[in-house]
């Protein structure tokens, strides 16, 4: 069995590739004499076939029957059984592998590309010299200040354009080989780029990569890429534009849900352009690649059924599915299969970290789905966890909410931004259900927040997010009876946008049942799910927030709650009344849909 897939994929054995035009790939696949193709599997889905071909370092042949065969290059086969047994001893090939002369194959439609134009290794005893077109790179050892170090010199048309040193102080272990490669990452300039990778040493760490390239202004510069576990970046032109992408694993998955040996990770796809390296993993044009990685994951699972209940594997599999646009489907399966008895500790911090550490007493333990949702959404993986619930005719408007506080848990509701640094107010009944909330706004990506404070009696919760909102609630403390107000929220567990509820109403009583002065009553017809939504006055000031029981808690109590948490609320102003359109727009900009990651 391969060592953990997320790690083995870093090696050159599973180098990446692109779909190549049929005209460029071999015709005449029929072999002569004893030569036979090694047939490992066949699939009807092309991405599944390519995924298996990546796994086995093979090729994909289109068969006459429309299937895609995963094949290895022809070998001499005189005794099929003996040859099969010999191959099975070499590596983990399928036991039912076949041999084919190739009569039924039309053409090879996929094989690994070879983007590296030149490469070599160097160390404290060995020099590498590479030439590609006008570029000549020399890299090797030198003595400087009575110490051995490494140097890299890049010459273009015989003239040195960049030279730099690599020393032990740069976290380089000179006992290990460093490598230099020439590859086209950015064709907007006339010459390819130079990759220099060095190793820090240690059992599991780490490769430091430098990228040197000609810039549009004619100068040469180098940048430092993120340090990577294992053997560093792979290179492949995934989208067929003649420029190689850089591929790594998403290291945030390593050690997060399981031990290193049991950690898996989806890939990250990087693009170099004009001395900048950007993560483009979330772009739709790379979804096919992630479908191929999913096929590799699932092939490993098919050979080891226990993987399907391993949280380290499931986390990476869900991440890859999310990149492929299949996150919702994967989430449902993960909830059913994950290891609920795992003793791997997952936690979050209620407050920002202090020098990388959570202050004592501020940690909260998370279950696996909650921790995974927080991780994936903060890293830009889209899961559609808060998919709107369908409209239901069984939920009727509530004209006069029950004044008694209902403290039963809820799974979804509304929230609103209450500060410039992204703090969100919502209901304590929702926050009590899950310490990490998944939030979204119509037409925008989901994000997550950590519950940092709650007041059960007021049904208020404060949630920390990384969002920087355009606007946030400004409090006006002295709401008046009979005053005209406006209420907004997302009923029916978050049916968004066209089904959001914006109501014009009035304050009918400043006495909210048994909580005199803390809640007030309004005339609006409300629906379940609007809890946590804003109550605005005619100038757009926040005068209340709907409890999950659909009574507004007063802005005065909101202010006291915030100040108790060290948050100074923004104060409203007596501006001229806004139009209904402006008030509705402001309500939407203030509000978010909030729910549990389940």
C-alpha positions as CSV (number, residue, x, y, z in Angstrom):
1,X,0.0,0.0,0.0
2,X,1.2,3.5,-0.8
3,X,2.4,5.6,2.1
4,X,-0.3,8.2,2.8
5,X,-1.6,9.5,-0.5
6,X,-1.3,13.2,0.4
7,X,2.4,12.6,0.9
8,X,3.2,10.2,-1.9
9,X,1.6,12.5,-4.4
10,X,4.4,15.0,-3.7
11,X,6.9,12.7,-5.4
12,X,7.7,12.6,-9.1
13,X,6.1,9.2,-9.3
14,X,2.7,10.8,-9.7
15,X,3.7,13.8,-11.8
16,X,0.8,15.9,-13.1
17,X,-0.3,16.4,-16.7
18,X,-2.8,17.9,-19.1
19,X,-5.1,16.5,-21.8
20,X,-3.1,16.5,-25.0
21,X,-4.6,16.8,-28.5
22,X,-5.2,13.4,-30.1
23,X,-3.1,14.4,-33.1
24,X,0.0,14.7,-30.9
25,X,-0.4,11.2,-29.4
26,X,0.5,7.9,-30.9
27,X,-1.5,6.2,-33.5
28,X,-0.9,2.5,-34.3
29,X,-1.3,1.1,-30.8
30,X,-1.4,-2.5,-32.0
31,X,1.7,-4.3,-30.8
32,X,3.6,-7.0,-32.5
33,X,5.3,-10.2,-31.3
34,X,5.3,-10.6,-27.6
35,X,4.7,-7.0,-26.7
36,X,1.5,-6.2,-24.8
37,X,0.0,-3.2,-23.1
38,X,-0.5,-3.6,-19.3
39,X,-4.2,-2.9,-18.7
40,X,-4.9,-1.9,-15.1
41,X,-8.5,-0.8,-15.3
42,X,-11.1,0.8,-17.4
43,X,-13.7,3.5,-16.7
44,X,-16.5,5.3,-18.5
45,X,-15.7,8.6,-16.8
46,X,-12.7,10.3,-18.2
47,X,-11.7,12.1,-15.0
48,X,-11.8,8.9,-13.1
49,X,-9.7,7.3,-15.7
50,X,-7.1,10.1,-15.6
51,X,-7.1,9.9,-11.8
52,X,-6.2,6.2,-11.9
53,X,-3.6,6.9,-14.6
54,X,-2.0,9.5,-12.3
55,X,-2.1,7.0,-9.5
56,X,-0.4,4.3,-11.5
57,X,1.9,6.6,-13.6
58,X,0.1,5.3,-16.7
59,X,-1.8,6.5,-19.7
60,X,-5.4,6.6,-20.8
61,X,-6.3,4.9,-24.1
62,X,-9.7,5.4,-25.8
63,X,-11.2,2.1,-26.7
64,X,-13.5,1.3,-29.6
65,X,-16.4,0.6,-27.2
66,X,-16.1,4.1,-25.7
67,X,-14.5,3.1,-22.5
68,X,-11.2,4.6,-21.2
69,X,-8.5,2.1,-20.5
70,X,-5.8,2.8,-17.9
71,X,-2.6,1.3,-19.5
72,X,1.1,1.1,-18.9
73,X,3.6,1.0,-21.7
74,X,4.0,-2.4,-23.5
75,X,6.3,-5.0,-22.2
76,X,7.3,-8.5,-23.5
77,X,4.8,-11.1,-22.2
78,X,5.6,-14.7,-22.9
79,X,3.8,-16.2,-19.9
80,X,0.8,-14.1,-18.8
81,X,0.5,-15.6,-15.3
82,X,4.2,-15.4,-14.5
83,X,4.4,-11.8,-15.8
84,X,1.3,-10.8,-13.8
85,X,2.8,-12.2,-10.6
86,X,6.1,-10.4,-11.2
87,X,4.3,-7.1,-11.7
88,X,2.2,-7.6,-8.6
89,X,5.4,-8.0,-6.6
90,X,6.8,-4.8,-8.0
91,X,3.9,-2.5,-6.7
92,X,0.3,-2.5,-5.8
93,X,-1.2,-3.1,-9.2
94,X,-4.8,-4.5,-9.4
95,X,-4.8,-8.3,-9.1
96,X,-7.0,-8.6,-12.2
97,X,-4.7,-6.6,-14.5
98,X,-4.8,-7.8,-18.1
99,X,-2.5,-7.7,-21.2
100,X,-3.7,-6.4,-24.5
101,X,-2.1,-6.2,-27.9
102,X,-4.0,-2.9,-28.4
103,X,-6.2,-3.9,-31.3
104,X,-9.3,-2.3,-29.6
105,X,-7.6,1.0,-28.8
106,X,-8.1,4.1,-31.0
107,X,-5.5,6.4,-29.5
108,X,-3.8,7.6,-26.3
109,X,-5.8,10.6,-25.1
110,X,-3.9,11.4,-21.9
111,X,-0.4,11.0,-20.6
112,X,1.8,13.0,-18.3
113,X,3.3,16.2,-19.7
114,X,7.0,17.0,-19.3
115,X,7.3,20.7,-18.6
116,X,10.8,20.7,-17.1
117,X,13.2,22.0,-19.8
118,X,16.3,21.2,-17.8
119,X,17.2,20.1,-14.3
120,X,20.0,19.1,-12.1
121,X,21.1,18.6,-8.5
122,X,23.9,20.2,-6.5
123,X,25.2,20.1,-2.9
124,X,28.3,21.0,-0.9
125,X,30.4,18.7,-3.1
126,X,28.7,18.9,-6.5
127,X,28.0,21.6,-9.0
128,X,25.2,21.6,-11.5
129,X,25.3,23.4,-14.9
130,X,22.1,23.7,-16.9
131,X,21.4,25.2,-20.4
132,X,18.1,26.0,-22.0
133,X,18.1,28.4,-24.9
134,X,19.7,31.7,-23.9
135,X,19.7,30.7,-20.2
136,X,22.6,29.1,-18.4
137,X,22.4,28.2,-14.7
138,X,25.4,27.2,-12.6
139,X,24.8,26.1,-9.0
140,X,27.1,24.5,-6.5
141,X,29.4,24.9,-3.5
142,X,31.7,27.7,-2.6
143,X,34.0,28.8,0.2
144,X,33.2,32.1,1.7
145,X,34.4,33.5,5.0
146,X,35.9,30.2,5.8
147,X,32.6,28.5,5.5
148,X,31.0,26.3,2.8
149,X,27.8,27.6,1.3
150,X,26.0,27.2,-2.0
151,X,25.6,29.7,-4.8
152,X,23.3,30.1,-7.8
153,X,24.3,32.1,-10.9
154,X,21.9,32.8,-13.8
155,X,23.3,34.0,-17.1
156,X,21.2,35.2,-20.1
157,X,23.0,35.3,-23.4
158,X,26.3,34.9,-21.7
159,X,25.8,37.8,-19.2
160,X,25.2,37.2,-15.5
161,X,21.8,38.6,-14.6
162,X,21.3,37.2,-11.1
163,X,23.6,35.6,-8.5
164,X,22.8,34.8,-4.9
165,X,24.1,32.6,-2.0
166,X,22.4,29.9,0.0
167,X,23.8,29.3,3.5
168,X,23.1,27.2,6.6
169,X,21.6,30.2,8.2
170,X,18.8,30.0,5.5
171,X,17.6,26.7,7.0
172,X,19.4,24.7,4.4
173,X,21.0,21.3,5.2
174,X,24.0,21.2,2.9
175,X,24.2,17.4,3.3
176,X,21.1,17.0,1.2
177,X,20.9,17.6,-2.6
178,X,19.3,20.8,-3.7
179,X,17.8,21.0,-7.2
180,X,17.5,23.5,-9.9
181,X,15.0,23.3,-12.7
182,X,14.1,25.4,-15.7
183,X,10.4,25.6,-16.6
184,X,7.9,28.0,-18.2
185,X,5.7,29.4,-15.5
186,X,5.0,32.7,-17.1
187,X,5.2,33.1,-20.9
188,X,4.6,36.8,-20.9
189,X,8.4,37.1,-20.8
190,X,10.9,35.8,-23.3
191,X,12.7,33.2,-21.2
192,X,11.5,30.5,-18.8
193,X,11.8,30.7,-15.0
194,X,14.3,29.1,-12.7
195,X,13.3,26.9,-9.7
196,X,15.8,26.4,-6.9
197,X,14.7,24.0,-4.1
198,X,16.7,23.2,-0.9
199,X,15.9,20.9,2.0
200,X,16.0,21.8,5.7
201,X,16.6,18.2,6.9
202,X,14.6,16.2,9.3
203,X,12.3,13.3,9.0
204,X,9.2,15.2,7.7
205,X,10.4,18.6,6.7
206,X,10.9,20.8,4.6
207,X,11.5,22.1,1.1
208,X,12.2,25.8,0.5
209,X,11.6,26.9,-3.0
210,X,12.9,30.0,-4.7
211,X,11.6,31.2,-8.1
212,X,13.8,33.4,-10.2
213,X,12.5,35.1,-13.3
214,X,12.8,37.9,-15.9
215,X,10.3,40.7,-15.2
216,X,8.5,42.8,-17.9
217,X,10.8,45.7,-17.2
218,X,13.9,43.6,-18.1
219,X,15.2,43.1,-14.6
220,X,15.6,39.7,-12.8
221,X,14.2,39.0,-9.4
222,X,13.5,36.0,-7.1
223,X,10.7,35.3,-4.7
224,X,10.4,32.8,-1.9
225,X,7.5,30.4,-2.2
226,X,5.8,28.9,0.9
227,X,7.9,26.3,2.6
228,X,6.5,22.8,1.9
229,X,6.5,19.5,3.7
230,X,8.2,16.7,1.8
231,X,9.8,17.2,-1.6
232,X,8.2,20.4,-2.7
233,X,6.2,21.5,-5.7
234,X,5.2,19.5,-8.7
235,X,4.8,21.2,-12.1
236,X,2.2,20.7,-14.8
237,X,0.4,22.7,-17.4
238,X,-3.1,21.8,-16.1
239,X,-5.1,24.2,-18.3
240,X,-3.2,23.8,-21.6
241,X,-2.0,27.4,-21.9
242,X,1.7,26.6,-22.2
243,X,2.5,27.7,-18.7
244,X,3.0,25.2,-15.9
245,X,1.1,25.5,-12.6
246,X,2.8,24.7,-9.4
247,X,1.1,22.0,-7.4
248,X,1.4,21.3,-3.7
249,X,-0.6,19.7,-0.9
250,X,-2.7,21.9,1.4
251,X,-0.5,21.6,4.4
252,X,-3.2,22.9,6.8
253,X,-4.6,19.3,6.8
254,X,-1.4,17.7,8.1
255,X,-1.6,16.8,11.8
256,X,-5.0,18.6,12.0
257,X,-7.4,15.6,12.1
258,X,-5.1,12.7,12.6
259,X,-1.4,11.8,13.1
260,X,1.1,12.6,10.3
261,X,1.0,9.0,9.0
262,X,-2.8,9.1,8.7
263,X,-3.0,12.7,7.3
264,X,-4.3,13.2,3.8
265,X,-4.6,16.5,2.0
266,X,-6.2,18.0,-1.2
267,X,-3.9,19.7,-3.6
268,X,-3.3,23.4,-4.0
269,X,-2.7,24.9,-7.4
270,X,-0.5,27.9,-7.7
271,X,0.3,30.3,-10.5
272,X,3.4,32.4,-10.9
273,X,3.1,35.7,-12.7
274,X,5.3,38.8,-12.6
275,X,7.1,37.8,-9.5
276,X,3.9,36.9,-7.6
277,X,2.7,33.5,-6.6
278,X,-1.1,33.1,-6.2
279,X,-3.3,30.2,-5.0
280,X,-5.8,29.5,-7.8
281,X,-7.2,26.2,-6.3
282,X,-10.7,27.5,-6.1
283,X,-11.0,28.5,-9.8
284,X,-13.6,26.5,-11.8
285,X,-11.1,25.7,-14.6
286,X,-9.3,23.3,-12.2
287,X,-12.4,21.4,-11.1
288,X,-11.6,18.5,-13.4
289,X,-8.2,18.1,-11.8
290,X,-9.8,17.8,-8.4
291,X,-12.2,15.2,-9.8
292,X,-9.1,13.3,-10.8
293,X,-7.6,13.6,-7.3
294,X,-10.9,12.4,-5.9
295,X,-10.6,9.3,-8.1
296,X,-7.2,8.7,-6.6
297,X,-8.5,9.1,-3.1
298,X,-11.4,6.8,-3.7
299,X,-9.2,4.2,-5.3
300,X,-7.1,4.1,-2.1
301,X,-10.3,3.8,-0.1
302,X,-11.5,0.9,-2.3
303,X,-8.4,-1.0,-1.4
304,X,-8.7,-0.2,2.3
305,X,-12.3,0.1,3.5
306,X,-11.2,1.5,6.9
307,X,-10.1,4.7,5.2
308,X,-13.8,5.6,4.7
309,X,-14.1,6.1,8.5
310,X,-10.7,7.8,9.0
311,X,-11.2,11.5,9.9
312,X,-7.8,12.4,8.4
313,X,-8.8,10.9,5.1
314,X,-12.4,12.2,5.2
315,X,-11.3,15.7,5.8
316,X,-9.1,15.7,2.7
317,X,-11.7,13.9,0.6
318,X,-14.4,16.5,1.5
319,X,-11.9,19.3,0.7
320,X,-11.2,17.8,-2.7
321,X,-14.9,17.3,-3.4
322,X,-15.6,20.9,-2.4
323,X,-12.9,22.1,-4.9
324,X,-14.7,19.9,-7.5
325,X,-18.0,21.6,-6.8
326,X,-19.4,18.5,-4.9
327,X,-19.0,19.7,-1.4
328,X,-22.6,19.3,-0.3
329,X,-22.8,15.7,-1.5
330,X,-19.5,14.9,0.3
331,X,-20.6,16.6,3.5
332,X,-23.7,14.4,3.8
333,X,-21.6,11.2,3.4
334,X,-19.0,12.5,5.9
335,X,-21.6,13.1,8.6
336,X,-22.7,9.5,8.2
337,X,-19.2,7.8,8.2
338,X,-16.8,9.9,10.3
339,X,-15.2,8.4,13.4
340,X,-17.2,9.8,16.3
341,X,-15.0,8.1,18.8
342,X,-11.7,9.7,17.7
343,X,-9.6,10.9,20.5
344,X,-7.8,13.5,18.3
345,X,-8.4,16.8,20.1
346,X,-10.0,19.6,17.9
347,X,-10.3,23.0,19.4
348,X,-10.8,26.7,18.8
349,X,-10.1,29.9,20.7
350,X,-12.8,32.3,21.8
351,X,-10.4,35.2,21.4
352,X,-7.6,36.1,19.0
353,X,-4.4,34.1,19.6
354,X,-1.7,35.7,21.7
355,X,1.7,35.0,20.1
356,X,0.2,31.9,18.4
357,X,-1.3,30.6,21.7
358,X,-4.8,30.6,23.0
359,X,-5.0,32.3,26.4
360,X,-5.8,29.9,29.3
361,X,-9.5,29.3,29.8
362,X,-10.4,30.5,26.3
363,X,-10.3,27.2,24.4
364,X,-13.4,25.4,23.3
365,X,-13.5,21.8,22.1
366,X,-15.1,21.1,18.7
367,X,-16.5,18.0,17.2
368,X,-15.0,16.9,13.8
369,X,-17.8,18.3,11.5
370,X,-17.7,21.7,13.2
371,X,-13.9,21.9,13.1
372,X,-13.8,20.8,9.5
373,X,-16.4,23.3,8.4
374,X,-14.5,26.1,10.1
375,X,-11.2,25.0,8.6
376,X,-12.6,24.6,5.0
377,X,-14.6,27.8,4.9
378,X,-11.8,29.9,6.3
379,X,-9.5,28.4,3.7
380,X,-11.9,29.2,0.9
381,X,-13.4,25.8,0.2
382,X,-17.1,26.2,-0.7
383,X,-19.4,23.6,0.9
384,X,-22.9,25.1,0.6
385,X,-23.6,24.0,4.2
386,X,-26.3,26.6,4.6
387,X,-28.3,25.6,1.6
388,X,-31.7,27.4,1.9
389,X,-34.5,25.2,3.1
390,X,-37.5,24.9,0.7
391,X,-40.5,27.0,1.3
392,X,-43.1,25.4,3.5
393,X,-46.7,26.3,3.8
394,X,-46.8,24.7,7.3
395,X,-45.0,27.7,8.9
396,X,-47.5,30.4,9.5
397,X,-46.9,34.1,10.3
398,X,-46.7,34.9,14.0
399,X,-48.5,38.2,14.6
400,X,-47.9,38.4,18.4
401,X,-44.9,36.3,19.6
402,X,-45.3,34.5,22.9
403,X,-43.9,36.8,25.6
404,X,-42.4,33.8,27.4
405,X,-38.9,33.1,26.3
406,X,-38.6,29.9,24.3
407,X,-35.1,28.5,25.0
408,X,-35.3,25.3,22.9
409,X,-32.3,25.1,20.5
410,X,-32.5,26.2,16.9
411,X,-30.3,25.2,13.9
412,X,-30.5,28.4,11.8
413,X,-31.4,32.0,11.9
414,X,-30.2,35.5,11.1
415,X,-27.4,37.6,12.4
416,X,-26.1,41.1,11.9
417,X,-22.7,42.9,11.9
418,X,-22.3,45.0,15.0
419,X,-18.7,46.3,14.6
420,X,-16.2,47.3,12.0
421,X,-14.0,44.3,12.8
422,X,-16.6,41.8,11.8
423,X,-18.3,40.9,15.1
424,X,-21.8,39.5,14.5
425,X,-24.8,39.5,16.9
426,X,-27.2,36.6,16.8
427,X,-29.4,34.5,19.1
428,X,-28.0,32.6,22.1
429,X,-30.4,29.8,21.2
430,X,-28.6,29.3,18.0
431,X,-25.1,29.7,19.5
432,X,-25.9,27.2,22.2
433,X,-26.5,24.6,19.5
434,X,-23.0,24.9,17.9
435,X,-19.9,27.0,19.0
436,X,-18.9,27.6,15.4
437,X,-21.5,29.1,13.1
438,X,-21.5,29.0,9.3
439,X,-22.7,32.3,7.8
440,X,-23.4,33.6,4.3
441,X,-25.0,36.5,2.4
442,X,-26.8,36.2,-0.9
443,X,-24.4,35.9,-3.8
444,X,-21.3,35.7,-1.5
445,X,-19.1,32.8,-0.2
446,X,-19.8,31.3,3.1
447,X,-17.6,32.1,6.1
448,X,-17.5,31.0,9.7
449,X,-17.5,32.6,13.1
450,X,-16.6,31.5,16.7
451,X,-19.1,32.2,19.5
452,X,-17.2,34.3,22.1
453,X,-20.0,35.4,24.5
454,X,-23.7,34.6,25.2
455,X,-26.5,35.9,27.4
456,X,-29.2,33.3,27.6
457,X,-31.8,35.6,29.3
458,X,-31.5,38.2,26.5
459,X,-31.0,35.5,23.8
460,X,-27.9,37.4,22.6
461,X,-24.7,35.9,21.3
462,X,-21.5,37.6,20.0
463,X,-19.6,35.9,17.2
464,X,-16.1,36.6,16.0
465,X,-15.5,36.5,12.3
466,X,-12.6,37.5,9.9
467,X,-15.0,39.6,7.7
468,X,-14.6,43.3,7.4
469,X,-18.1,44.6,6.7
470,X,-19.0,47.7,4.8
471,X,-21.5,48.7,7.4
472,X,-22.5,47.6,10.9
473,X,-25.3,48.3,13.3
474,X,-25.5,51.8,15.0
475,X,-27.5,51.8,18.2
476,X,-30.3,54.1,19.2
477,X,-31.3,53.4,22.7
478,X,-34.6,55.2,23.3
479,X,-37.2,53.4,21.1
480,X,-40.7,54.9,21.6
481,X,-44.1,53.3,21.7
482,X,-46.1,53.6,18.4
483,X,-42.9,54.4,16.6
484,X,-42.6,53.1,13.1
485,X,-39.9,50.4,12.7
486,X,-38.7,48.0,10.1
487,X,-37.8,44.3,10.6
488,X,-35.6,42.1,8.4
489,X,-34.6,38.5,8.5
490,X,-34.2,35.2,6.7
491,X,-37.2,32.9,7.6
492,X,-37.5,29.2,6.9
493,X,-34.0,28.4,8.0
494,X,-32.3,30.8,5.6
495,X,-34.2,31.0,2.3
496,X,-32.2,33.8,0.8
497,X,-32.7,37.1,-1.1
498,X,-36.1,36.9,-2.8
499,X,-37.5,35.1,0.2
500,X,-36.0,37.4,2.9
501,X,-38.6,39.1,5.0
502,X,-38.7,42.9,5.3
503,X,-41.6,44.2,7.2
504,X,-42.9,47.6,8.1
505,X,-44.4,47.7,11.6
506,X,-44.7,49.7,14.8
507,X,-43.8,49.4,18.4
508,X,-47.0,48.2,20.2
509,X,-45.6,47.9,23.7
510,X,-42.4,48.7,25.5
511,X,-43.2,45.8,27.9
512,X,-42.0,42.5,26.6
513,X,-44.0,40.2,28.8
514,X,-42.1,39.2,31.9
515,X,-38.9,41.0,30.8
516,X,-40.1,44.6,31.2
517,X,-37.6,47.0,29.7
518,X,-35.5,44.3,28.1
519,X,-37.8,43.3,25.2
520,X,-40.5,45.2,23.4
521,X,-43.4,44.1,21.2
522,X,-44.1,45.0,17.6
523,X,-46.9,44.6,15.2
524,X,-45.0,42.8,12.4
525,X,-45.9,39.3,11.1
526,X,-42.8,37.2,11.6
527,X,-41.6,33.7,10.7
528,X,-39.3,31.2,12.3
529,X,-35.7,31.9,11.3
530,X,-35.9,35.7,11.5
531,X,-34.5,35.5,15.0
532,X,-31.2,37.5,15.1
533,X,-32.5,39.9,12.5
534,X,-32.2,43.7,12.9
535,X,-35.0,46.1,13.9
536,X,-34.4,49.5,12.4
537,X,-35.9,52.9,12.9
538,X,-36.9,55.2,10.1
539,X,-33.3,56.6,9.9
540,X,-31.7,53.1,9.7
541,X,-30.5,53.0,13.3
542,X,-30.6,49.7,15.2
543,X,-33.2,49.8,17.9
544,X,-33.5,46.1,18.6
545,X,-32.6,42.6,17.5
546,X,-35.2,39.8,17.2
547,X,-34.9,37.0,19.7
548,X,-35.4,33.5,18.5
549,X,-38.8,33.8,20.1
550,X,-39.4,36.8,17.8
551,X,-39.5,39.5,20.5
552,X,-37.1,42.3,19.9
553,X,-34.4,42.8,22.6
554,X,-33.9,46.5,23.1
555,X,-30.9,48.4,21.8
556,X,-30.2,49.5,25.4
557,X,-29.8,45.8,26.5
558,X,-27.7,45.1,23.4
559,X,-25.4,48.0,24.4
560,X,-25.0,46.7,27.9
561,X,-24.3,43.2,26.6
562,X,-21.6,44.5,24.2
563,X,-20.0,46.8,26.7
564,X,-19.7,43.8,29.1
565,X,-17.6,42.1,26.4
566,X,-15.4,45.1,26.0
567,X,-17.0,46.2,22.8
568,X,-18.0,49.8,22.4
569,X,-21.1,49.9,20.1
570,X,-21.5,52.5,17.4
571,X,-24.0,55.2,18.2
572,X,-26.9,56.1,15.8
573,X,-27.9,59.5,14.8
574,X,-31.2,61.4,14.2
575,X,-30.9,61.6,10.5
576,X,-33.8,62.3,8.1
577,X,-36.0,59.2,7.4
578,X,-34.7,57.0,4.7
579,X,-36.7,55.6,1.8
580,X,-38.1,52.0,2.0
581,X,-35.6,50.9,-0.7
582,X,-32.7,52.4,1.3
583,X,-33.8,50.7,4.5
584,X,-34.2,47.4,2.8
585,X,-30.8,47.7,1.2
586,X,-29.2,48.6,4.6
587,X,-31.0,45.7,6.3
588,X,-29.5,43.2,3.7
589,X,-26.0,44.7,4.0
590,X,-26.2,44.4,7.8
591,X,-27.5,40.9,7.9
592,X,-26.2,37.4,7.5
593,X,-27.7,33.9,7.4
594,X,-26.3,31.9,10.3
595,X,-26.5,28.2,10.9
596,X,-24.8,25.1,12.3
597,X,-22.3,23.2,10.1
598,X,-24.5,20.1,10.0
